[in-house]
């Protein structure tokens, strides 16, 4: 799981270098993964795989985690420092949920 977090961090960093950062209206879903209610400040890197989306949710990390665990009960859960991590058992996607002031930052990595 730590490798997945490192891979997500590296991919977001690579995506940011040489790419214009685009904050867009948030979609209801990203590659069939739902976004938490009232998601905003979405940043998508979706032109090729792996694809990433980061967004802010006004809910606490625990509330966002509960939302995703209800959607994906078979997802593997781990925690690293202040991050809650869910990963698809088939390793198609990873969600990283972090505290962000009055809410949460959610980073989605879709591998395939």
N, C-alpha and C positions, 0 to 999 in steps of 0.2 A: 504494500500500500504506500509506503514511503517513496518508492520508485515512481508511483503514479503521481504523487504530489510534486515531486521533483520534475517529472516530465511535463506536468501542467504548467508549472512555473517557467520552465525553459521554453515551452511552446508559446506561452503568452509573451514572454520577452522577445522571442524571435519574431512573433507576429507584430509586435510593436515597432521593431526596428525596420525601417523602410516602408511602413504602412501608415497611411493617414488614419488616425484614430477617429472612428465615426461613432458618435453617440446617436442612437436612433430611438424611435418609439419602440417600446418593447412588444414583441410578438406574444401571442398567447402560449405558443410552444416553440421550442427550438429542437429540431430533429426529433420530433415526437415526445420531447420531454417538456412537461408543463412548467410554467414559471409561477412563482408564488403570487398571491393577490397583491395588486398595487405595485408591481415591479416597475422600476424606473431607472433612468441613467444606463440603459443597455448599450453595451459595446460589443459588436459582433465582428468576428473574423471568420467568415463563412464562405470564402471563395474557393477553398479546397480543403480536403481532409488532411489532418485532423482539424475540426472546426471548434471554435471557442466562442462563448458568450459570457460576459460578466454583467451583473446587474445589482442594484440596491433594492432590498426589500425592507419595508418599515417594521416588519415583525422581528422578534428576537431570534437569535440563532436556534434556540430550542424549538420555537414555533415553526420555523422554516424546516428544520430537521424532521419534526413530527409530520409536516405536510408531505415531504418527500418519502418518508418511511411508510406513510399510509398509501401512497401511490405505488411504491416499489418495495413491498415487504420482503422480497428475496434479496434485496441489495445488501452487499457486505458493508458493514459499518466499522469505522475506526476513528480514532481521535489523535491529533497531533498538535501539541501545544494548545492554542486557542481555536483550532480548526476542527470542524466535524466533517468527516469524509464518507461519502457513499459511493460504492462502485458496483456497476452492473456485474452479476456473476459471470457473464460471457465476456466481460471486459470491453464492451462497446462504448461505455461512457463512464465519466467520473464527475461527481459533484463535490465541491469544496465550499463549506459554509463557514464564514468568519464573522466575528463581531465588527460592526462598523457604526460606532456612535450610537444613534438612536434606532438602529436596526441591524441589518445583516448585509454582507457582501456575499453574493453567490457566484461562483465560477463553475461553468459547465464546460467540460471537454468531451467532445464526441469523436471517438477514434475511427469509427467506420459506420 
